[in-house]
Amino acid sequence: MFKKLENKIKELALKIHNSSLNDSKSIYEDSKRLYELTVIHKYLTNQERDADWLLHEERLKETLKGLNLATKKTLSTPNNASEITPLIDSIKDLVTEIPESDDDK
């Protein structure tokens, strides 16, 4: 279908190119038809790309589903109390080691 459409577009473009300037009505009608055909061609080209994307999107979904990438969520939070106390002590030690500047006074 695209080949027929492209051939018709080329045919009309050549007809307009080869026509004389005295035949303005014919040039106008051919130009209008040429524009209509190019709009249809562009629309069909975009539709074809969209259809290809939908096909690839479905294949991607199937592949990801087959890989079983779903993660299991943990309902409870881990107990980090053993890590918090040494961290607080380390911060206190750092604060006492920092010398005071004139801005702090």
ZIKA-V979961 format. One record per run of one state. SS is the DSSP state (a for helix, b for strand, c for the rest). FROM is the first residue (numbers start at 1). LEN is the number of residues. If there is no record, write none. Layout:
ss;from;len
SS;FROM;LEN
SS;FROM;LEN
This chain:
ss;from;len
c;1;1
a;2;17
c;19;5
a;24;44
c;68;13
a;81;17
c;98;8
